[in-house]
Amino acid sequence: MIRLSAFILIMLIGATGIRAQDYNHAFKVQTSFGCGLSYKMIDSNEKGFEVSFIRSERMTQASVIRIHQEPAFPRVSDKMFLLYGYGTHIAHRSSYFLWNPFTPGDGYKEISHDFFAPGFDGYVGLEYRFLKIPFNIVVDLNCNFEFFRPGYFGINFIPTAGLAYVFKDKRNH
């Protein structure tokens, strides 16, 4: 925890004068069913890519998402942005849940079995941009469809919340 606090303090000191709405890059620490890191690169048109890695007790997932951003409530606030996109991932899972919709009283059954599964992702989120400090708060949902897993395919919903450190590419001043 001390190292994380020192890292954040160093980033704050080194980022004087940046405005969050002008950023090109972001490094995000996120939490969900586990912990994750992501790196986002966007251009002046609020489009770009996000590469993320999430690790939990039952899952490890790496994904690449094509990101689109636009003001969520342009008449109310210039600090809140809608994020959406699509992408792909590869995941390693150590267990999965089975549920039969025709016997809803039976509940979920957990099956312990290691497997790798590629898939397609849909992404939606909200980002709050601070104007005077180089941090954003992000909440998002990654909905993905996986192939080649036990039971042939699966659908997952991964909600996350994170804190992103943002910075501008010096070449784009």
N, C-alpha and C positions, 0 to 999 in steps of 0.2 A: 504494500500500500504506500509506503514511503517513496519507493521508486516511481510509482505512478504519479504521485503528487509532485515530485521533483520534475518529472517529465512535462507535466502540464504547466508548471510554473515557468520552465525554460521556454516553452512554446509561447506563453503569454508575453514574456519579456521580449522575445525575438520578433513578435508580430505587431509592433506598434504601427498604427496608421492603416491597417487593413480594414476594409469594410466587407462584411460577410456576403453581401449581395454581388460582389465582384469576383468571387473566387473561381478558380479553375480546377483545383484539386482539393480533395478531402480525405482524411484518414479517420475512420470511424471505429470505435470500440462499441460493441453491441452485446446485448444479453437477450436470451430467449430461453429455450430449454437447456441451454448451455451458454458458452461464451463465443464471441466471434470477432473478427477483424475484417475490415473492408477498405478498399481504396477506390475512390471515384475520380474520374477525369471528365470534365465537361468543357464545352466550347462556349463562345459568346452567345450562341443561340439556345442555351440551356439544354443541350443534348450531349450525351456522352456514354461512357461505359462505367460499370462498377464491377469490380472483382472482389469476391468475398469468400471467407473461410469460416465455417461454424463447427464447433466441436462440443459434443455433450457426452453423457454417459453411454448412450445407445447409438450415436450417429456422428459421423464426420462428413462434411459436405463442402465442396468447392464449387462456386458458380460464377458465371459471367452474365451480366445483365445489361442490355441496351436501355439506357435511362433517358426519359424525357421529363422535363421540369417546366412548370408554369405557375404563375401566381394562383393560389387557391381561392382567395377572396380579394380580388384586386381593388374593389371599391372600399373595402374595410381596412385592409392591412397589406403593406408591402413586405412583411416579414414571414408570412406563411406561404409555403409552396407545396403544390401537389406534385408527387413523383409517381411515375408509372412506367412500365416497360415490360420487356420480355427477354428471355435468355435460355440458357442451358446449364446443367450441372451434372456432376458425378458425385455419388454418395456411397459411403460404406456404412452399413447398418448392422447392428449385432442382434436385433430382434425386430419383430413387427407384430401388429395386432390384426386379428381376423374378427369380422363381425358379419353375421348373416342377417340381412334386412327382413327375411321371411320368418325369422325366429327372434324378434327383438328382445324377448325376455331372457335370452341366454347371455346377453352382454358381450363384451369383448373377450377374446382369448389371446393371450400373449404367447408368441412362439419365438424361442431363442434359436436364431440361425444367422450366421454371418453371411452377408452377400454384398455385392456391388451393384449399383443401379444407376444408369444414366437417365436423364429426363429433361423435359421442357418446363420452363418456369414462366409464371406471370407475376408481376410485381406491382404493388401500389403502396403509397405511403404519404405521410405529411412531414414537412421539414419546417422547423421554426428557426429563422436566421436572426441572430443578434446583430445589431448594427455597429456596435462599438468594440466588440471582442470577437476573436476569430474562432468561435464555436457555434455549432448548430445542434439542435436537439431533433432527433429523427425517430418516428415510429412508423413501422411498415409491416407489410404482410407479403410473404413469398408463398404463392400457391403453386405447387408443382405436380407434374404427372410423370411417374417413373415407369420405365420399361425393364424387362428382364429380371424382375425380382420374383421371389416365390409368390405364386398366385398370379403370375404374368404381369400385372401392373398394379400401381398404387397411386393414391392421391394424398398429398401432404399439405398441411397448412402450417407455416412457420412464422409466427408473429415475433417481431423484435423491437426493441427500443435501444437507442444508442446516442452517444455523444460524439460528434464529429469535429475534428480540428480542421479548419479550412485555410487554404493559402493560395495566393495568386502566383502564377508563373511569371517570373521577372521579365521574360521576353515579351509579355503582353501588356506592358505599361502604356 
